[in-house]
Amino acid sequence: MKTVSLDDARADLPNLVARAARGEPFLITEAGQPLVKVEAADRSPPARRRLGSLAGQFSVPDDFDRMGEDEIIRLFEGT
């Protein structure tokens, strides 16, 4: 893997980034110590979500919209 000093990376960053994007990763160093590794990002499209992929795996009770109704009324009425 290519190693580039921080000063050289500052001077030639556009070229270095273009090479990394083509699959040539490199290390940026300072005083001989590695700082960062630059490599191409994963450019694959994000996974698409499928509608209905959980169909049949759970059910919603018929009284879902009234669940806890008595407690909610009690909290609002303060009784």
mmCIF file as gemmi writes it, N, C-alpha and C atoms, coordinates in Angstrom:
data_model
loop_
_atom_site.group_PDB
_atom_site.id
_atom_site.type_symbol
_atom_site.label_atom_id
_atom_site.label_alt_id
_atom_site.label_comp_id
_atom_site.label_asym_id
_atom_site.label_entity_id
_atom_site.label_seq_id
_atom_site.pdbx_PDB_ins_code
_atom_site.Cartn_x
_atom_site.Cartn_y
_atom_site.Cartn_z
_atom_site.occupancy
_atom_site.B_iso_or_equiv
_atom_site.pdbx_formal_charge
_atom_site.auth_seq_id
_atom_site.auth_asym_id
_atom_site.pdbx_PDB_model_num
ATOM 1 N N . MET Axp A 1 ? 0.853 -1.172 0 1 0 ? 1 A 1
ATOM 2 C CA . MET Axp A 1 ? 0 0 0 1 0 ? 1 A 1
ATOM 3 C C . MET Axp A 1 ? 0.898 1.234 0 1 0 ? 1 A 1
ATOM 4 N N . LYS Axp A 2 ? 0.511 2.209 -0.794 1 0 ? 2 A 1
ATOM 5 C CA . LYS Axp A 2 ? 1.277 3.443 -0.907 1 0 ? 2 A 1
ATOM 6 C C . LYS Axp A 2 ? 1.171 4.248 0.387 1 0 ? 2 A 1
ATOM 7 N N . THR Axp A 3 ? 2.275 4.872 0.774 1 0 ? 3 A 1
ATOM 8 C CA . THR Axp A 3 ? 2.321 5.733 1.947 1 0 ? 3 A 1
ATOM 9 C C . THR Axp A 3 ? 2.685 7.137 1.495 1 0 ? 3 A 1
ATOM 10 N N . VAL Axp A 4 ? 1.943 8.128 1.998 1 0 ? 4 A 1
ATOM 11 C CA . VAL Axp A 4 ? 2.151 9.522 1.604 1 0 ? 4 A 1
ATOM 12 C C . VAL Axp A 4 ? 2.219 10.365 2.863 1 0 ? 4 A 1
ATOM 13 N N . SER Axp A 5 ? 3.191 11.274 2.888 1 0 ? 5 A 1
ATOM 14 C CA . SER Axp A 5 ? 3.283 12.168 4.051 1 0 ? 5 A 1
ATOM 15 C C . SER Axp A 5 ? 2.118 13.15 4.013 1 0 ? 5 A 1
ATOM 16 N N . LEU Axp A 6 ? 1.801 13.703 5.147 1 0 ? 6 A 1
ATOM 17 C CA . LEU Axp A 6 ? 0.703 14.653 5.245 1 0 ? 6 A 1
ATOM 18 C C . LEU Axp A 6 ? 0.945 15.866 4.343 1 0 ? 6 A 1
ATOM 19 N N . ASP Axp A 7 ? 2.176 16.349 4.298 1 0 ? 7 A 1
ATOM 20 C CA . ASP Axp A 7 ? 2.494 17.498 3.446 1 0 ? 7 A 1
ATOM 21 C C . ASP Axp A 7 ? 2.307 17.162 1.971 1 0 ? 7 A 1
ATOM 22 N N . ASP Axp A 8 ? 2.754 15.974 1.551 1 0 ? 8 A 1
ATOM 23 C CA . ASP Axp A 8 ? 2.582 15.562 0.156 1 0 ? 8 A 1
ATOM 24 C C . ASP Axp A 8 ? 1.103 15.355 -0.171 1 0 ? 8 A 1
ATOM 25 N N . ALA Axp A 9 ? 0.34 14.84 0.782 1 0 ? 9 A 1
ATOM 26 C CA . ALA Axp A 9 ? -1.093 14.635 0.557 1 0 ? 9 A 1
ATOM 27 C C . ALA Axp A 9 ? -1.797 15.969 0.372 1 0 ? 9 A 1
ATOM 28 N N . ARG Axp A 10 ? -1.408 16.97 1.14 1 0 ? 10 A 1
ATOM 29 C CA . ARG Axp A 10 ? -2.006 18.306 0.978 1 0 ? 10 A 1
ATOM 30 C C . ARG Axp A 10 ? -1.728 18.855 -0.421 1 0 ? 10 A 1
ATOM 31 N N . ALA Axp A 11 ? -0.524 18.632 -0.915 1 0 ? 11 A 1
ATOM 32 C CA . ALA Axp A 11 ? -0.131 19.182 -2.203 1 0 ? 11 A 1
ATOM 33 C C . ALA Axp A 11 ? -0.78 18.439 -3.375 1 0 ? 11 A 1
ATOM 34 N N . ASP Axp A 12 ? -1.097 17.166 -3.204 1 0 ? 12 A 1
ATOM 35 C CA . ASP Axp A 12 ? -1.572 16.359 -4.339 1 0 ? 12 A 1
ATOM 36 C C . ASP Axp A 12 ? -2.874 15.624 -4.021 1 0 ? 12 A 1
ATOM 37 N N . LEU Axp A 13 ? -3.704 16.179 -3.152 1 0 ? 13 A 1
ATOM 38 C CA . LEU Axp A 13 ? -4.907 15.482 -2.705 1 0 ? 13 A 1
ATOM 39 C C . LEU Axp A 13 ? -5.86 15.096 -3.84 1 0 ? 13 A 1
ATOM 40 N N . PRO Axp A 14 ? -6.173 15.971 -4.787 1 0 ? 14 A 1
ATOM 41 C CA . PRO Axp A 14 ? -7.11 15.558 -5.845 1 0 ? 14 A 1
ATOM 42 C C . PRO Axp A 14 ? -6.64 14.322 -6.613 1 0 ? 14 A 1
ATOM 43 N N . ASN Axp A 15 ? -5.358 14.266 -6.94 1 0 ? 15 A 1
ATOM 44 C CA . ASN Axp A 15 ? -4.824 13.109 -7.659 1 0 ? 15 A 1
ATOM 45 C C . ASN Axp A 15 ? -4.869 11.852 -6.788 1 0 ? 15 A 1
ATOM 46 N N . LEU Axp A 16 ? -4.504 11.987 -5.522 1 0 ? 16 A 1
ATOM 47 C CA . LEU Axp A 16 ? -4.511 10.841 -4.617 1 0 ? 16 A 1
ATOM 48 C C . LEU Axp A 16 ? -5.928 10.301 -4.409 1 0 ? 16 A 1
ATOM 49 N N . VAL Axp A 17 ? -6.892 11.194 -4.264 1 0 ? 17 A 1
ATOM 50 C CA . VAL Axp A 17 ? -8.283 10.764 -4.085 1 0 ? 17 A 1
ATOM 51 C C . VAL Axp A 17 ? -8.778 10.053 -5.337 1 0 ? 17 A 1
ATOM 52 N N . ALA Axp A 18 ? -8.44 10.566 -6.495 1 0 ? 18 A 1
ATOM 53 C CA . ALA Axp A 18 ? -8.847 9.919 -7.742 1 0 ? 18 A 1
ATOM 54 C C . ALA Axp A 18 ? -8.264 8.513 -7.845 1 0 ? 18 A 1
ATOM 55 N N . ARG Axp A 19 ? -7.017 8.367 -7.461 1 0 ? 19 A 1
ATOM 56 C CA . ARG Axp A 19 ? -6.396 7.03 -7.498 1 0 ? 19 A 1
ATOM 57 C C . ARG Axp A 19 ? -7.053 6.09 -6.49 1 0 ? 19 A 1
ATOM 58 N N . ALA Axp A 20 ? -7.366 6.605 -5.298 1 0 ? 20 A 1
ATOM 59 C CA . ALA Axp A 20 ? -8.036 5.771 -4.288 1 0 ? 20 A 1
ATOM 60 C C . ALA Axp A 20 ? -9.406 5.34 -4.794 1 0 ? 20 A 1
ATOM 61 N N . ALA Axp A 21 ? -10.116 6.238 -5.47 1 0 ? 21 A 1
ATOM 62 C CA . ALA Axp A 21 ? -11.439 5.904 -6.01 1 0 ? 21 A 1
ATOM 63 C C . ALA Axp A 21 ? -11.346 4.805 -7.064 1 0 ? 21 A 1
ATOM 64 N N . ARG Axp A 22 ? -10.202 4.708 -7.735 1 0 ? 22 A 1
ATOM 65 C CA . ARG Axp A 22 ? -9.999 3.66 -8.735 1 0 ? 22 A 1
ATOM 66 C C . ARG Axp A 22 ? -9.511 2.357 -8.111 1 0 ? 22 A 1
ATOM 67 N N . GLY Axp A 23 ? -9.405 2.327 -6.777 1 0 ? 23 A 1
ATOM 68 C CA . GLY Axp A 23 ? -9.023 1.085 -6.106 1 0 ? 23 A 1
ATOM 69 C C . GLY Axp A 23 ? -7.59 1.025 -5.631 1 0 ? 23 A 1
ATOM 70 N N . GLU Axp A 24 ? -6.924 2.17 -5.515 1 0 ? 24 A 1
ATOM 71 C CA . GLU Axp A 24 ? -5.546 2.21 -5.021 1 0 ? 24 A 1
ATOM 72 C C . GLU Axp A 24 ? -5.509 2.913 -3.661 1 0 ? 24 A 1
ATOM 73 N N . PRO Axp A 25 ? -5.816 2.207 -2.577 1 0 ? 25 A 1
ATOM 74 C CA . PRO Axp A 25 ? -5.822 2.862 -1.258 1 0 ? 25 A 1
ATOM 75 C C . PRO Axp A 25 ? -4.415 3.321 -0.865 1 0 ? 25 A 1
ATOM 76 N N . PHE Axp A 26 ? -4.343 4.275 0.059 1 0 ? 26 A 1
ATOM 77 C CA . PHE Axp A 26 ? -3.05 4.754 0.537 1 0 ? 26 A 1
ATOM 78 C C . PHE Axp A 26 ? -3.17 5.195 1.989 1 0 ? 26 A 1
ATOM 79 N N . LEU Axp A 27 ? -2.019 5.286 2.635 1 0 ? 27 A 1
ATOM 80 C CA . LEU Axp A 27 ? -1.931 5.757 4.023 1 0 ? 27 A 1
ATOM 81 C C . LEU Axp A 27 ? -1.353 7.16 4.031 1 0 ? 27 A 1
ATOM 82 N N . ILE Axp A 28 ? -1.91 8.021 4.846 1 0 ? 28 A 1
ATOM 83 C CA . ILE Axp A 28 ? -1.325 9.336 5.087 1 0 ? 28 A 1
ATOM 84 C C . ILE Axp A 28 ? -0.607 9.252 6.432 1 0 ? 28 A 1
ATOM 85 N N . THR Axp A 29 ? 0.652 9.675 6.417 1 0 ? 29 A 1
ATOM 86 C CA . THR Axp A 29 ? 1.462 9.592 7.63 1 0 ? 29 A 1
ATOM 87 C C . THR Axp A 29 ? 1.941 10.971 8.047 1 0 ? 29 A 1
ATOM 88 N N . GLU Axp A 30 ? 2.291 11.077 9.322 1 0 ? 30 A 1
ATOM 89 C CA . GLU Axp A 30 ? 2.914 12.29 9.844 1 0 ? 30 A 1
ATOM 90 C C . GLU Axp A 30 ? 4.051 11.851 10.753 1 0 ? 30 A 1
ATOM 91 N N . ALA Axp A 31 ? 5.224 12.365 10.485 1 0 ? 31 A 1
ATOM 92 C CA . ALA Axp A 31 ? 6.428 11.985 11.226 1 0 ? 31 A 1
ATOM 93 C C . ALA Axp A 31 ? 6.625 10.469 11.202 1 0 ? 31 A 1
ATOM 94 N N . GLY Axp A 32 ? 6.275 9.862 10.075 1 0 ? 32 A 1
ATOM 95 C CA . GLY Axp A 32 ? 6.465 8.423 9.911 1 0 ? 32 A 1
ATOM 96 C C . GLY Axp A 32 ? 5.401 7.55 10.547 1 0 ? 32 A 1
ATOM 97 N N . GLN Axp A 33 ? 4.452 8.157 11.24 1 0 ? 33 A 1
ATOM 98 C CA . GLN Axp A 33 ? 3.399 7.402 11.906 1 0 ? 33 A 1
ATOM 99 C C . GLN Axp A 33 ? 2.109 7.467 11.084 1 0 ? 33 A 1
ATOM 100 N N . PRO Axp A 34 ? 1.445 6.335 10.869 1 0 ? 34 A 1
ATOM 101 C CA . PRO Axp A 34 ? 0.2 6.357 10.098 1 0 ? 34 A 1
ATOM 102 C C . PRO Axp A 34 ? -0.888 7.154 10.797 1 0 ? 34 A 1
ATOM 103 N N . LEU Axp A 35 ? -1.604 7.992 10.023 1 0 ? 35 A 1
ATOM 104 C CA . LEU Axp A 35 ? -2.718 8.778 10.55 1 0 ? 35 A 1
ATOM 105 C C . LEU Axp A 35 ? -4.048 8.228 10.061 1 0 ? 35 A 1
ATOM 106 N N . VAL Axp A 36 ? -4.176 8.112 8.739 1 0 ? 36 A 1
ATOM 107 C CA . VAL Axp A 36 ? -5.438 7.65 8.164 1 0 ? 36 A 1
ATOM 108 C C . VAL Axp A 36 ? -5.172 6.78 6.944 1 0 ? 36 A 1
ATOM 109 N N . LYS Axp A 37 ? -6.133 5.918 6.692 1 0 ? 37 A 1
ATOM 110 C CA . LYS Axp A 37 ? -6.114 5.102 5.478 1 0 ? 37 A 1
ATOM 111 C C . LYS Axp A 37 ? -7.21 5.646 4.577 1 0 ? 37 A 1
ATOM 112 N N . VAL Axp A 38 ? -6.883 5.916 3.328 1 0 ? 38 A 1
ATOM 113 C CA . VAL Axp A 38 ? -7.86 6.426 2.37 1 0 ? 38 A 1
ATOM 114 C C . VAL Axp A 38 ? -8.118 5.336 1.348 1 0 ? 38 A 1
ATOM 115 N N . GLU Axp A 39 ? -9.39 4.985 1.196 1 0 ? 39 A 1
ATOM 116 C CA . GLU Axp A 39 ? -9.768 3.972 0.206 1 0 ? 39 A 1
ATOM 117 C C . GLU Axp A 39 ? -11.137 4.31 -0.355 1 0 ? 39 A 1
ATOM 118 N N . ALA Axp A 40 ? -11.468 3.71 -1.466 1 0 ? 40 A 1
ATOM 119 C CA . ALA Axp A 40 ? -12.738 3.982 -2.132 1 0 ? 40 A 1
ATOM 120 C C . ALA Axp A 40 ? -13.896 3.574 -1.23 1 0 ? 40 A 1
ATOM 121 N N . ALA Axp A 41 ? -14.947 4.388 -1.27 1 0 ? 41 A 1
ATOM 122 C CA . ALA Axp A 41 ? -16.162 4.073 -0.508 1 0 ? 41 A 1
ATOM 123 C C . ALA Axp A 41 ? -16.976 3.038 -1.274 1 0 ? 41 A 1
ATOM 124 N N . ASP Axp A 42 ? -17.781 2.298 -0.545 1 0 ? 42 A 1
ATOM 125 C CA . ASP Axp A 42 ? -18.684 1.336 -1.166 1 0 ? 42 A 1
ATOM 126 C C . ASP Axp A 42 ? -19.767 2.116 -1.894 1 0 ? 42 A 1
ATOM 127 N N . ARG Axp A 43 ? -19.819 2.001 -3.191 1 0 ? 43 A 1
ATOM 128 C CA . ARG Axp A 43 ? -20.767 2.778 -3.982 1 0 ? 43 A 1
ATOM 129 C C . ARG Axp A 43 ? -21.963 1.954 -4.422 1 0 ? 43 A 1
ATOM 130 N N . SER Axp A 44 ? -22.14 0.785 -3.828 1 0 ? 44 A 1
ATOM 131 C CA . SER Axp A 44 ? -23.294 -0.037 -4.201 1 0 ? 44 A 1
ATOM 132 C C . SER Axp A 44 ? -24.568 0.634 -3.695 1 0 ? 44 A 1
ATOM 133 N N . PRO Axp A 45 ? -25.649 0.488 -4.442 1 0 ? 45 A 1
ATOM 134 C CA . PRO Axp A 45 ? -26.894 1.13 -4.006 1 0 ? 45 A 1
ATOM 135 C C . PRO Axp A 45 ? -27.382 0.526 -2.694 1 0 ? 45 A 1
ATOM 136 N N . PRO Axp A 46 ? -28.043 1.322 -1.871 1 0 ? 46 A 1
ATOM 137 C CA . PRO Axp A 46 ? -28.546 0.794 -0.597 1 0 ? 46 A 1
ATOM 138 C C . PRO Axp A 46 ? -29.601 -0.282 -0.848 1 0 ? 46 A 1
ATOM 139 N N . ALA Axp A 47 ? -29.695 -1.195 0.085 1 0 ? 47 A 1
ATOM 140 C CA . ALA Axp A 47 ? -30.695 -2.263 -0.029 1 0 ? 47 A 1
ATOM 141 C C . ALA Axp A 47 ? -32.092 -1.658 -0.002 1 0 ? 47 A 1
ATOM 142 N N . ARG Axp A 48 ? -32.931 -2.147 -0.871 1 0 ? 48 A 1
ATOM 143 C CA . ARG Axp A 48 ? -34.303 -1.647 -0.919 1 0 ? 48 A 1
ATOM 144 C C . ARG Axp A 48 ? -35.164 -2.415 0.063 1 0 ? 48 A 1
ATOM 145 N N . ARG Axp A 49 ? -36.05 -1.714 0.714 1 0 ? 49 A 1
ATOM 146 C CA . ARG Axp A 49 ? -36.987 -2.362 1.63 1 0 ? 49 A 1
ATOM 147 C C . ARG Axp A 49 ? -38.17 -2.88 0.833 1 0 ? 49 A 1
ATOM 148 N N . ARG Axp A 50 ? -38.587 -4.046 1.169 1 0 ? 50 A 1
ATOM 149 C CA . ARG Axp A 50 ? -39.748 -4.63 0.503 1 0 ? 50 A 1
ATOM 150 C C . ARG Axp A 50 ? -40.983 -4.382 1.345 1 0 ? 50 A 1
ATOM 151 N N . LEU Axp A 51 ? -41.986 -3.8 0.741 1 0 ? 51 A 1
ATOM 152 C CA . LEU Axp A 51 ? -43.255 -3.625 1.441 1 0 ? 51 A 1
ATOM 153 C C . LEU Axp A 51 ? -43.888 -4.989 1.65 1 0 ? 51 A 1
ATOM 154 N N . GLY Axp A 52 ? -44.443 -5.197 2.808 1 0 ? 52 A 1
ATOM 155 C CA . GLY Axp A 52 ? -45.11 -6.46 3.098 1 0 ? 52 A 1
ATOM 156 C C . GLY Axp A 52 ? -44.168 -7.581 3.494 1 0 ? 52 A 1
ATOM 157 N N . SER Axp A 53 ? -42.901 -7.268 3.765 1 0 ? 53 A 1
ATOM 158 C CA . SER Axp A 53 ? -41.947 -8.332 4.086 1 0 ? 53 A 1
ATOM 159 C C . SER Axp A 53 ? -42.231 -8.981 5.444 1 0 ? 53 A 1
ATOM 160 N N . LEU Axp A 54 ? -43.036 -8.342 6.289 1 0 ? 54 A 1
ATOM 161 C CA . LEU Axp A 54 ? -43.387 -8.93 7.592 1 0 ? 54 A 1
ATOM 162 C C . LEU Axp A 54 ? -44.808 -9.483 7.612 1 0 ? 54 A 1
ATOM 163 N N . ALA Axp A 55 ? -45.432 -9.556 6.448 1 0 ? 55 A 1
ATOM 164 C CA . ALA Axp A 55 ? -46.821 -10.037 6.381 1 0 ? 55 A 1
ATOM 165 C C . ALA Axp A 55 ? -46.939 -11.417 7.026 1 0 ? 55 A 1
ATOM 166 N N . GLY Axp A 56 ? -47.931 -11.541 7.902 1 0 ? 56 A 1
ATOM 167 C CA . GLY Axp A 56 ? -48.192 -12.821 8.556 1 0 ? 56 A 1
ATOM 168 C C . GLY Axp A 56 ? -47.328 -13.109 9.763 1 0 ? 56 A 1
ATOM 169 N N . GLN Axp A 57 ? -46.393 -12.238 10.096 1 0 ? 57 A 1
ATOM 170 C CA . GLN Axp A 57 ? -45.498 -12.5 11.221 1 0 ? 57 A 1
ATOM 171 C C . GLN Axp A 57 ? -45.999 -11.902 12.527 1 0 ? 57 A 1
ATOM 172 N N . PHE Axp A 58 ? -47.002 -11.05 12.469 1 0 ? 58 A 1
ATOM 173 C CA . PHE Axp A 58 ? -47.616 -10.52 13.688 1 0 ? 58 A 1
ATOM 174 C C . PHE Axp A 58 ? -49.029 -10.093 13.351 1 0 ? 58 A 1
ATOM 175 N N . SER Axp A 59 ? -49.795 -9.866 14.378 1 0 ? 59 A 1
ATOM 176 C CA . SER Axp A 59 ? -51.165 -9.428 14.149 1 0 ? 59 A 1
ATOM 177 C C . SER Axp A 59 ? -51.485 -8.256 15.075 1 0 ? 59 A 1
ATOM 178 N N . VAL Axp A 60 ? -52.421 -7.429 14.639 1 0 ? 60 A 1
ATOM 179 C CA . VAL Axp A 60 ? -52.844 -6.268 15.417 1 0 ? 60 A 1
ATOM 180 C C . VAL Axp A 60 ? -54.227 -6.591 15.974 1 0 ? 60 A 1
ATOM 181 N N . PRO Axp A 61 ? -54.421 -6.459 17.28 1 0 ? 61 A 1
ATOM 182 C CA . PRO Axp A 61 ? -55.721 -6.766 17.869 1 0 ? 61 A 1
ATOM 183 C C . PRO Axp A 61 ? -56.816 -5.85 17.306 1 0 ? 61 A 1
ATOM 184 N N . ASP Axp A 62 ? -58.033 -6.36 17.251 1 0 ? 62 A 1
ATOM 185 C CA . ASP Axp A 62 ? -59.16 -5.583 16.735 1 0 ? 62 A 1
ATOM 186 C C . ASP Axp A 62 ? -59.407 -4.319 17.563 1 0 ? 62 A 1
ATOM 187 N N . ASP Axp A 63 ? -59.109 -4.372 18.863 1 0 ? 63 A 1
ATOM 188 C CA . ASP Axp A 63 ? -59.369 -3.212 19.724 1 0 ? 63 A 1
ATOM 189 C C . ASP Axp A 63 ? -58.107 -2.353 19.919 1 0 ? 63 A 1
ATOM 190 N N . PHE Axp A 64 ? -57.191 -2.399 18.979 1 0 ? 64 A 1
ATOM 191 C CA . PHE Axp A 64 ? -55.924 -1.672 19.097 1 0 ? 64 A 1
ATOM 192 C C . PHE Axp A 64 ? -56.145 -0.186 19.37 1 0 ? 64 A 1
ATOM 193 N N . ASP Axp A 65 ? -57.099 0.421 18.68 1 0 ? 65 A 1
ATOM 194 C CA . ASP Axp A 65 ? -57.325 1.856 18.842 1 0 ? 65 A 1
ATOM 195 C C . ASP Axp A 65 ? -58.024 2.205 20.149 1 0 ? 65 A 1
ATOM 196 N N . ARG Axp A 66 ? -58.437 1.196 20.907 1 0 ? 66 A 1
ATOM 197 C CA . ARG Axp A 66 ? -59.087 1.453 22.2 1 0 ? 66 A 1
ATOM 198 C C . ARG Axp A 66 ? -58.277 0.883 23.371 1 0 ? 66 A 1
ATOM 199 N N . MET Axp A 67 ? -57.104 0.352 23.097 1 0 ? 67 A 1
ATOM 200 C CA . MET Axp A 67 ? -56.279 -0.237 24.155 1 0 ? 67 A 1
ATOM 201 C C . MET Axp A 67 ? -55.897 0.839 25.173 1 0 ? 67 A 1
ATOM 202 N N . GLY Axp A 68 ? -56.075 0.586 26.415 1 0 ? 68 A 1
ATOM 203 C CA . GLY Axp A 68 ? -55.737 1.51 27.482 1 0 ? 68 A 1
ATOM 204 C C . GLY Axp A 68 ? -56.679 2.698 27.599 1 0 ? 68 A 1
ATOM 205 N N . GLU Axp A 69 ? -57.812 2.62 26.931 1 0 ? 69 A 1
ATOM 206 C CA . GLU Axp A 69 ? -58.76 3.732 26.9 1 0 ? 69 A 1
ATOM 207 C C . GLU Axp A 69 ? -59.186 4.158 28.304 1 0 ? 69 A 1
ATOM 208 N N . ASP Axp A 70 ? -59.51 3.198 29.162 1 0 ? 70 A 1
ATOM 209 C CA . ASP Axp A 70 ? -59.97 3.512 30.513 1 0 ? 70 A 1
ATOM 210 C C . ASP Axp A 70 ? -58.898 4.263 31.309 1 0 ? 70 A 1
ATOM 211 N N . GLU Axp A 71 ? -57.659 3.826 31.2 1 0 ? 71 A 1
ATOM 212 C CA . GLU Axp A 71 ? -56.582 4.48 31.939 1 0 ? 71 A 1
ATOM 213 C C . GLU Axp A 71 ? -56.331 5.891 31.401 1 0 ? 71 A 1
ATOM 214 N N . ILE Axp A 72 ? -56.388 6.056 30.09 1 0 ? 72 A 1
ATOM 215 C CA . ILE Axp A 72 ? -56.174 7.382 29.5 1 0 ? 72 A 1
ATOM 216 C C . ILE Axp A 72 ? -57.261 8.349 29.966 1 0 ? 72 A 1
ATOM 217 N N . ILE Axp A 73 ? -58.496 7.9 29.954 1 0 ? 73 A 1
ATOM 218 C CA . ILE Axp A 73 ? -59.608 8.751 30.419 1 0 ? 73 A 1
ATOM 219 C C . ILE Axp A 73 ? -59.401 9.113 31.888 1 0 ? 73 A 1
ATOM 220 N N . ARG Axp A 74 ? -59.006 8.124 32.69 1 0 ? 74 A 1
ATOM 221 C CA . ARG Axp A 74 ? -58.773 8.368 34.111 1 0 ? 74 A 1
ATOM 222 C C . ARG Axp A 74 ? -57.665 9.391 34.31 1 0 ? 74 A 1
ATOM 223 N N . LEU Axp A 75 ? -56.585 9.314 33.522 1 0 ? 75 A 1
ATOM 224 C CA . LEU Axp A 75 ? -55.477 10.264 33.658 1 0 ? 75 A 1
ATOM 225 C C . LEU Axp A 75 ? -55.905 11.673 33.268 1 0 ? 75 A 1
ATOM 226 N N . PHE Axp A 76 ? -56.728 11.816 32.249 1 0 ? 76 A 1
ATOM 227 C CA . PHE Axp A 76 ? -57.163 13.137 31.824 1 0 ? 76 A 1
ATOM 228 C C . PHE Axp A 76 ? -58.211 13.727 32.766 1 0 ? 76 A 1
ATOM 229 N N . GLU Axp A 77 ? -59.045 12.867 33.314 1 0 ? 77 A 1
ATOM 230 C CA . GLU Axp A 77 ? -60.084 13.359 34.216 1 0 ? 77 A 1
ATOM 231 C C . GLU Axp A 77 ? -59.552 13.555 35.632 1 0 ? 77 A 1
ATOM 232 N N . GLY Axp A 78 ? -58.414 12.926 35.93 1 0 ? 78 A 1
ATOM 233 C CA . GLY Axp A 78 ? -57.825 13.077 37.243 1 0 ? 78 A 1
ATOM 234 C C . GLY Axp A 78 ? -58.573 12.348 38.335 1 0 ? 78 A 1
ATOM 235 N N . THR Axp A 79 ? -59.239 11.274 37.979 1 0 ? 79 A 1
ATOM 236 C CA . THR Axp A 79 ? -59.996 10.524 39.002 1 0 ? 79 A 1
ATOM 237 C C . THR Axp A 79 ? -59.21 9.326 39.486 1 0 ? 79 A 1
